[in-house]
Amino acid sequence: MQKVMIVGGGVGGTTVLKLLSESEVFAIVCMADTNESAEGMLAAKERRIPTVTDWSMGLRRDLDIIFDTTGDPSVYKKIKREMGEQTILIPGSVALIMTKLFEEKSRLISKLENTSAKMDLILNTTSEGMVVIDHEGYIIMFNDSAERASDIKREDVIGRHIKDFIPSTGLLRVMETNQKEINQEITLKNGMELITTRIPLVNADKEIIGAFSVFRNKTEAVQLAEQITDLKEIQTMLQAIIQSSDEAISVVDDQGRGLLINPAYTRITGLTKTQVIGKPASIDIYEGESMHMKVLQTKKPVRGVNMRVGPKHKEVIVNVAPIIVDGCLKGSVGVIHDVSEIQALTNELNRARQIIRTLQAKYSFDDIIGDSEEMKLPIEQAKLSARTPATVLLRGESGTGKELFAHAIHNASDRKFNKFVRVNCAAISESLLESELFGYDEGAFTGASRGGKVGFFEEANQGSIFLDEIGELPANIQAKLLRVLQEKEIIRVGGTKPIPINVRVIAATNINLEQAIANGSFREDLYFRLNRMPIFIAPLRKRKEDLRELAEHLINKINQEYGRSIEGITAAAIHKMQIYNWPGNVRELENILGRAIIFMKLNETVIDIQHIPDFIEEIPLKQEKLLMKPSGYVSGKPLSEIIDQYEAEIIQQAFHTHKGNKTLTAKALGISVRNLYYKMEKLKL
């Protein structure tokens, strides 16, 4: 423990006394002041620390440190002469700096105690501004230095798009090019000039997950040089102070020889004091150029240089500034930032967000709108099914809200805290569907990932899986699904070992499964397994009394999406909509309301009858069958090409008739949705 004497009981001495009293490293053995009633003397007596009115009476040969806070140069010289070199004598000005730095140390230690704030600590303790965005350009990190440099509060930017605040940002370009941009100059709206380095964030799979910018005020290097007046004289004090810094610091003299490093430097680089002190500045460089030597040659600071250092080959960002005293170069000081932890935390955050987006049910029964008798029954059936592990089959036309019911059933069940996996059976190609649903083992087929892959059923274990468009499953997948429902186990593609699973299956379809069974396209035994808890969701044309409530709910949703403030809809508009039969159901209603809001004037706040299109004139209540004459024989064209051209014309007319709805188009043509996708790709539609 270091024995300390404090000379001077004024404000400075009192501050040093209070600070060192809380430390387990220093022991205050004496407080000296000519005034026994001085604040520091009274504070020392309260702590039972010996006091003297003559500082010379308190001098002891075993003293390690003496703080002279009197401000009297003669006292400083006398103590210096009396004690010689055996005791460290710290003047009041240095004591003040030390006090502030120790206070900063206490603040850092306090933050470190909270592990959840570790990333904020790394960012907020650096003197460089840092902004981190995700892959969509939304700000997820904004540290204190960034607040000071941009004059923008953190709470105003987190979660907002970077272009909302920095229209000229280059971070989006960095993500597109996957190229670093080092030491780029940028001027903010407030006139502040910055030097910024932009770096893309890449995960272990070499996917761009975001980008971050590190920047600093150009004048800070000059301010740093002005603060350091005599590097040699205060070297001992700096060695004690920087022990608390979490940033790696290295100092070299004007010849580029190492003078000072801290423990954080050793932790990051893997180099000890004996390997660095007195050695050339390039001793720690594994990849890149020594920034210390560059600064000593140019006398200009460098910011945000990316390099690798030490035997650990640690990837870091380096800032180095010259130390200039009275116009003379005395050396340089470098700060090394380890950004690997930030990258790891950012990767983890993005993975968590992806899991939330894909494995979480977003809706509950409160989100299902409708008080009609046609909706009360399916809602009650769905609530009943949520309390059981039984397989649920949701049946209804496209756009009636089958997926909404699936979300609500999961969230009302005892599986709500587990995964909810959604699968559109018609959107995945037949060649990939089996491996996506059931996974595959390593080497199952050419191009299979090393270690295999977990399928949707394994991923949903202990949770729920929603199989939309179940009627589009091919026969071989139907057989495997039947085994899952019967045996509660799956076998991966290319595997032989059954894997037990506990998954609640919620299926949905808009086709007539009974007709599909008669046609031979759907297995009867699978139908009986799925149809244990059937729930029929009524189309909108059978519950038109819900139109107003649905319209008001959708208007609020569209207001949030489009940034509008539409207050409601008139009774005349509702009456006009009730005439229509709504073949597209709620999805079509949302489309019509969204279109109406887009074309409304800014001063209009209520949807009226003139905003609703004339359904009877523009959209027939009953779809007519497609009638089209062939284009006829064309000389010089083969029959297959003529048939393809005729087929393309039929599909295009069907799309036009059904307003681009692929499900309705496929149904009208008497083909599956997957077959429609195949024909579109073949005919290049």
N, C-alpha and C positions, 0 to 999 in steps of 0.2 A: 504494500500500500504506500502511495506517495504522500510524504509529509509536506504540508503546505502552510505557509504564513502569509497573511493578508495585511498589507500596510495601507491604511486609509479606510476610514469607516463611513465615507460618503456613499453616494448612490452607486458608484462603480464597485466599491468594496462590498457593499451590502448585496448587490446582485451576484457577485462572484461567490460570496458566502452562502447565499441561499442555493445557488446552483450546485456547488461542490458538496454541500451538506447532504444532498440527495444521492450522491454518487458513492459507490462502494470501492472506488479506485483511489480516492483522495481522502486524507485525514487532516483536517485543519487543526493545527497545534497551537496557533496564536493569532490574535487580531490586535493590531496596533493603531492608535489614533490619539492625538493630543487632547481631543475632546471626549471625555468619558461618556457624555450624553449623545454622542453621534449615533445615527441610526444603526450603523454596522456594529458598534460596540454593544448597544443594547441587544441586538439580535444574537451576537455571540454569547452574551451572558445568559440569554434564555436557553441556548443550546449547551450551556456549561463549557464553553470554550474559553481558555485563558485569554485575558486581555492585558495590554500594557499601554501606558501613555507615551512611552519612549520606545520607538521601534528597535533601537539598538539593544534594549534589554531582552527582546524576544528572539534575537538571533541565536541559532544553534547550528552546530556543524553537521547535524544529521538531517537538516532541511533539504528537501529535494527541489521544491519550487517556491519562489516568493513572487507574489502578485503586488506590484507597486501601482496603486490606483490613486496616489496623491496628485499626480500631474505635475509634481515639482521635479525638474531635471536634477537639481542638486541632491535630492534624496535618492534618486535612481543611481547617480554616480557613487554616492557614499556606500550604498548597499552593495553595488557592484564591486567596489574596491575592497570592502570588508569581507565579502563572501568568496570573491574570486570566481573561478570557472567551475567549481565543484557543485554549485547550485544554479538551477535555471531561474533567471530573473526575467519576469514578464512585465513589460510596461503597461500602463493603463489602456493605451490605445489598442494594443494587441489583446489585452484582457477583454475589452469590449467586443472585439471581433470573435474571440474565442467563445464568449458568452452567447453571442448570436448563433454561432455554429453549433454549440452544444444544445441550444434550444431547438435548432433544426433537427439535430440528432434525436432528441426526445420525441419530436413529432413523428419522425420516420419509424422509430421503434414502436411507438403506439400503433401506427398503421400496420406494421408487420404482424402484430398480435392477432389481427383479423385476417385470416387466410382468404376469405372471400373478396377482400379488397386488394389482393396482391397485384393484380394487373393495373389497377388504378395507381397503386404505389409506384410501380415501375414508370408509368407514364407521367404522373404528376410531380415526381421529384426531379425529373430531368429539366434542364433549363431550355431545352429545345421543344418547340411546338410539335405536336404529333396529331395527325388526323388519320383515322382508319375507316375505310368504307367496305361494305360487303360486295358481293358480285353483282348486285343490282344498282350499286351507286349510293346506297343509303348509309349515313354516318352512324358508326357503332362505337367509336372512341373519339374523344376530343379532350385533350388534357389542359391543365391550367395555363401552360405557356402558350398554347394555341388560343385560349381565351384572351390573354393579354395582347398577343400579336394581332388578332383579328377584331378585337373589341366586340366579340360575340359571346354570349353566355352559353355554357354547355347544355343547359336544359332547353335552350331554344333550337339546338341543332341535332341532338341525338334523335335518331329515327327519321330525320328528314333527308331529302336528296341533296347531294353535294352541290349540284348546280343551282339550287335555290339560294346558296350563299356565296359560292365562288363560280360564277358562270364560265370563267376562263380556265377552270381546273384542267389539269392534264392527267388526273388519276384515271379517268375513264379510258383515255388513250393508252395508258400504261397497261390496263387490263386487256385491251384489244390486241396490243402488239406483244405483250409478255416481255417487254424490254425495260430495263431500269433507265431512269433519267436522273443523272447525278449533277448536283450543283447548278440547278436552274434558277435564274433570277425571276422574281415575280413581285409585282407591286399591288398591294391591296387598295381597296377603295379609300381608306383613310390615309393613303400616301406612304405607308410604311413599306420599306424595301426588305425583302426576305431572300434568303438563299434556301432553296428546297431541293430535296432528293426524293424521288418517287420510286417506289419499289412494289412490284406485284406480289401478292400473297399466293403461294402455291402449296397445295396439300401433298400428302405422300403419293397420291396417284397422278401428280403433275397437272392437276386441274386448278384453274384460276378461281380462287374463292374470294378475292377482294384485292385491295391495294392500300398502301399507307404512305403518307408523306411526312417527312421529318424536316422541319425548317427552323431557322433562327435569324434573329435580327443581325444585320451586317455590322452594326456598331458595337455589338457585345464583345468582340475581340479586343477592341480598343479599351473598353471599360475594364476588361479583365487585366490587361497589361498595366493600366493605371493603378489598380488596386494592389498589385504586387510591387513593392518598392525595393525590397532587398531580399532576394531569394535565399542567399547563403545564410543570412542572419536568422531567418524565421523557419529554417528547414526543420529543426527539431520540433517546433510547435506544430507545423503542418503534419508531421508524421503521427502526432497524437490525434489531431482533429480528424484526419481522413479515414481513421479506422472505422468510423461509423457509416461511411458512405457506401451505398449499394452500387454505385457506379465505379467502374474500374478507372483509376487515374494513374497516369505516369508523367513524370517531369524529367526533362533532360536539360543539360547546360548548353552554352552556345556552341560547343563542339559536337553536340549530339550524343554525349555520354549520359547514361542513366543516373539520375540523382535520387528519385523517390518513386515508390509504388505503394499501393495499398493492398489489403487482403483481397478485395474484390478483383483486383487485377490478377492476383495469383489464382483465384478461383476460376476465372474465365480463361486465362491463357495457359495455366499449368506451369508457369515459370516462377521460380522463387527469387528472393532478393539477391542472393549470391549469383544467380544467373543473369541478373539485369543491371544491378547497380555497378556503375563504372564501365559497363559494356556499351558498344555501339547501339544506337537507337533501332537498328534493323534486326536486332537479336530476336525480337518476338514475331517477325513477319514470316508467315508461311506462304502466303499468296498475296501479291500486291507490292506496292512501293511504300517505303517508310514515309509517313506523313510528317513526322518530326523533322527529318532532313529536308523535306520539301519546304516546310514552313521556315526553317532556319536559312534556306537559300533565298526564298522570295520575300520573307518578312510579312507574309500575308496569311491569314487564317484559312483553313480548309474545313469544309463542313460535309457531313453525310457521306463519307467515303466508305464504300463496302469492301471488306477484305477478310482474309482468314488469318488467324494469329495462333501462335503457340503450337506445341506438339499435339494438342487436341484438335487442331484445325478448326477452331471455333469461328463461325461466321458472325461478324460484328459490323457495326457502323461506327466510324471513328470521326471525332471532331478534334482538331488541334489548332491552338492559337499561339502566337508568339508572345514572349514576355519581354516587354520593352520598358526600360527605366531611364528617364531623362534622355530619350532618344537613342539609347544604346540597347542592342539586342542582348538579353541575358540568358535566353533559353526558350523553351516552349513547353506547354502543358497540353496533354492529350486526355480526352475522355472517351472511353470505349463502352459502347452500349451493346449488350447481348440481346438481340431481337428474336432469338429462337423461342424463348418462352412466350413472347407475344404471339408469334406465329402459331405455336401449339395451342394456346388458348383460343385464338381466332378459329383455328380448324375445329376445335372441340365445340365452340359456339355454333359454327355453321352446321356441323353434324347434328347437333341437338335441334337446331331449327328445322333441318330436313326431316328428322324423325317426327317432330311435332306436326309438320305440314302433312306428312304422309300417313302417320299412324295414330292420329287423333280424330275422334268424332267431334264435329264442330257444332252440331245442332241437337236440340232437345225437343220434347213435346211442346214446349212453350213457343217454338218457332213454327209449329204447324198451325196455319190459319184456317179457320172455318168452324161455324157453329151449326151447319146444316145437318139434318139427320143422316145424309149420305156420308158425312165425314165423322160423325160421332162414333158410328159402329167401327170403322177401321182403326180409329184412335184407341178405342177401348180394347179392341183385339190386340193391337200392338202393345199397349201397356200390360195386358195380361201375358203376352208372349215374352215380354222383357223379364218377367219374374221366373221364367223357366229356361232351361238350356235347349229347348226344342228347336229344330230347324224351322226357319220361317221362309215362306215363299210370298213375296210381294208381287201382286199382279195388277196391271193397269196400263193404260195407254201411255205413250211417250209424253213426258212433260207433266205428269200428274203429281210428282213428288215422291217417287219410290225411294230415291237415295236419301231424301230428308227423313223418311220413316226409318230407314236402316240406321242412320246416325242416332235418332232418338231412341230406338230400341236398345242399342249398345249403351248409350249414356244412362239409361234407366235400369240397366241390369247390374248384377254384382261383378261384371267384368269391366266396368267403366274405367277402372284405373289401369287396365291392360291395353294392349294394342288393338287398333281398329284398322284393318287393311282393306283397301278398296281395289277391286279388279274389274275392269270392263272386258268381258270375255270376247266382245266383238272387235275391240280395238287392238288386240294382240294377234299377230299373224299365227296361223295354225302351226307352223314349224317351230315357233318359239313358245307357244302357249304351255305345252307340257312341262318344259324346263322352268318356265317362270312360276307356274303353280306349285310344282313339286320339288324344284331344285334339281341339281345334278351333282354327281361325284366327279372327282378329278379324272380326266381322260375319257369322259363319257362320249365325247365327240370332238372333232377337230375344232380348235379354237376355244375349248373349254378352259376356264380360268383355273390356275393352280390352286389346289385345295378344295375345288368344287364351289358350289353356290347354294345358299339357303333359299328355298322357294317361299312363295307367299303364305302357304299353309304353315310352314315351320315358323315363319316370322310372326304369324298371328297366334302362336301357341299361347294358351291361357286367355286369349282375347276373342275377338270376332273377326270374321272375314265376310265381306260383302261382294257377292258374285253377281254383277249386273249383266244383263243380256244373257242369262243362263241358257236360253233356247238356242243360242248360236254355237254352243259347244259341239265339236266334232265327236263322232261316235267313240273313238278310242279314249278321249278325255272323259267322256261320260262314264265309261266303264271304271276308270281310275277314281273318279269322283264318287261313284257308288261304293267303292271299297273304303274310301275315307269315311263316308257316312256310316257304313256298317261296322267296320273294324276299328275305327278311331286311330288309324295309322296310315302313313304314306311310305312309298318307296321312291327314292330319288331316281332320276334318269341315269342309267348306267350303274345303279346300285343294286344290291341284293338284300340288304339288311332293312327290315321294317323299322320305321321310326314312329313311336307312339306320339300322338298329339291330342290336345284337348282344345278344340276350336268350335266356336258357335258359328254355324253357317247361316247367313241371311242371303237368300237368292232373290232375284228380281227378273221379270220378263214382261214384254209388252206383246208377245205373240200368243196364239192359242195353242197351248201345249197339248190339249186333247187332239186337236187337228194334226199337230206335228207327230203325235204317237200313231195316228191313223196313217199318216204318210210315211212312217218308218224313219223319220229324221230325229226322233227323240225316244229314248228308252223308257218303256213303261215302268220297269222296276225302279229306275231313278226318279221318275215322276212321283211314285208312291212314297219314296223316301223324302223328297223335297216338299211334298204337299201335305205334310203333317200339320202345319199351322198356316193355311192359306189366308192371306189378307188382300181383299179386293179394294183398290183405291178408286173411287168414283172419278170419272172425267169431269171437267169443269162445266160442261153443258148440262150435267145432271145436278149441279149444286150452284146454280146461278145466284142464289140468295147470298152466297159468300163473296160475290164479286166486289161489293163495296169494301169489305174488310180486307180482302186480298189486294185490291187496288191501292188502298191507303198504306198498307204494309210495304208494297213494292215501291210506292212513291218515295217513302222514307229511305228505302235502300238505294234507289237511283239518285236521290238527292246527295247522299254521301259519296257515291261513286263519281257523279258529274259535278259536284260542287254547286248544286242549285238549291233553291229554297222554296220549292213548290209546296203550297199549304194543303192542297187537297184536290178533290174532284167533284164536279156538280152532279146533281141527281139526273139531269138531262143526259150527261155523258154516260152515266151508269146505265140508264134506260137504253141508250143506243147500243151499248155493249151487250146488254142482255138479249138483244135480238139475234146476235151471232151465236153459232154453235161451237166455236173454239176447238177446231180439230187439233190444234197444237197445245191445248190446255194451258196450264199456268205459265209455262215457258213462253208461249205465244203472247199471253197477256202482258208479261214483263217486256217482251219485245215491242208491243204496240205502245205501252206507256213510256218506255224509254225513247222511242221514236218521237212521240208527241212532245215530251219534255225537251228534246234536242231542238225541235223546230219552234218552240214557244219563245216569244219575245221576252227580253229581260224584265220588262215591267209587268209581265203576266205572272200571277202567282197561283192561279187555280186552273186545272184542266177542265175545259168546257167542251160542249158538243162539237164545235168546229175543229177541235184539235184531234178528234178521233176520226180515223179514215172511214169512208163509206164501205163497210164490210160487204154488204149484200151486192154492191156493184163491183167492188174490186176483188173480193174473195168469195167464190161460190160456196153455199152451204154444203153441197154434195159434190165431191170430186167426180168429174166425168172420166170415163175410160179414155185411154190414149188412142186417138185416131190419127194416123199419119200414113200417108201414101209413100211407098218406096220411091227413092230418087230415080229408079229405072236403070236399065242396062246402059253402061258407058263403055263404048268401044275402047279396047286396049287395056282395060282394067281386069285383073283376075277376079273371080267370084268371091274369094275370101275378103279382098279389099272392099268390094261393094257391100258385102254383108256387114263388115266392121263399120263402114261409113253410116249405113242405115241404123245399126245398133247405137252408134254414138248420137245420132239425131234423136232417137227415141229417148235415150237417157237424159239428154239435154232438155228435151221438152218436159219430161217428167220432173226434173229438178226445178224448172221454171214453174210448173203447176203447183209443186209442193214447197215453194219458197226456199229451196235449197236444203230442206230437211232430208237427210240421208235415210233415216229410219222409215219415214213415210214413203219416200221414193222407192226404197227396196220393197216395202210392203205392197205398193201399188203395182210394181213390176213382177211380183211373185217370186222374188229371189231373196237370199239372205243378205244382211248388211256386209258380211265379209266378201260375198260374191260380188256385191256392188263395188266395194273398194278394189277388188281384183280387176274388174272391167274398166273402172276409171283409170287405173294405172296402165292397163294394156292399151286403152284407147287415148291415153294422154289427155284426159279431160281435167 
